[in-house]
């Protein structure tokens, strides 16, 4: 297995940031600044009205964008040819056969 390249590290940071932003950060902010009332809010018909501070679609799109970045990085990794590795020699400490 080779060492991660700059593109790999960038994909890990960007994709992971989107996933963490959509789950942990917005989830924590929603819990902290959301509706603190334990009593469900209802309308005249008795339907429970549940609203979040951040729309669920925004959180889902952020997570999907992070997964898309990871997918694009995986496709890039598979599509690019690996450089030829040098054969091990006695000078590098590996036993030559």
C-alpha positions in Angstrom: 0.0 0.0 0.0 1.4 3.4 -1.0 1.6 6.5 1.1 -1.4 9.0 0.6 -0.7 11.6 -2.0 -1.7 15.3 -1.8 -4.9 14.5 -3.7 -5.8 11.7 -1.2 -5.2 14.0 1.8 -7.2 16.8 0.2 -10.1 14.5 -0.5 -10.0 13.1 3.0 -10.1 16.6 4.5 -12.7 18.1 2.2 -15.0 15.1 2.2 -14.6 14.5 5.9 -15.3 18.2 6.6 -18.6 18.1 4.6 -19.7 14.9 6.4 -18.8 16.2 9.8 -20.4 19.6 9.1 -23.7 17.9 8.0 -23.8 15.5 11.0 -21.9 16.6 14.0 -21.8 20.4 13.7 -25.3 21.1 12.4 -26.7 18.4 14.7 -25.1 19.9 17.8 -26.2 23.4 16.8 -29.7 22.2 16.2 -29.8 20.6 19.6 -28.4 23.7 21.3 -30.4 26.5 19.6 -33.4 24.5 18.4 -36.8 24.4 20.1 -36.2 23.5 23.7 -39.8 22.7 24.5 -40.4 19.0 25.3 -44.1 19.6 24.5 -44.8 19.0 20.8 -46.3 21.9 19.0 -49.6 21.1 17.2 -51.8 23.0 14.8 -55.6 23.3 14.9 -56.0 19.8 13.4 -53.9 18.2 16.1 -51.0 17.5 13.8 -47.6 17.7 15.3 -45.5 20.4 13.7 -41.8 19.5 14.0 -39.4 22.1 12.7 -35.6 22.0 12.8 -33.3 24.9 12.9 -31.5 23.7 9.8 -33.6 22.1 7.0 -33.0 18.3 6.7 -32.3 18.7 3.0 -29.3 21.0 3.7 -27.8 18.4 6.1 -28.5 15.6 3.6 -26.9 17.6 0.7 -23.8 18.3 2.8 -23.3 14.7 3.7 -24.0 13.6 0.1 -21.4 16.2 -1.1 -18.8 14.7 1.3 -19.6 11.2 0.0 -19.4 12.4 -3.6 -15.9 13.9 -2.9 -14.8 10.6 -1.4 -16.3 8.7 -4.4 -14.5 11.1 -6.9 -11.2 10.5 -5.0 -11.7 6.7 -5.2 -12.4 6.9 -8.9 -9.3 9.1 -9.4 -7.2 6.6 -7.4 -8.4 3.7 -9.5 -8.1 5.5 -12.8 -4.6 6.8 -12.4 -1.8 4.3 -13.1 0.5 3.5 -10.2 4.2 4.3 -10.7 6.5 1.4 -11.2 8.2 0.4 -8.0 11.9 0.0 -7.9 13.1 -3.5 -7.2 14.6 -4.1 -3.8 18.4 -4.3 -3.6 20.9 -5.3 -1.0 21.8 -1.6 -0.6 18.3 -0.7 0.7 18.5 -3.4 3.3 16.2 -5.9 1.6 17.4 -9.3 0.7 17.9 -9.8 -3.0 16.8 -13.1 -4.4 
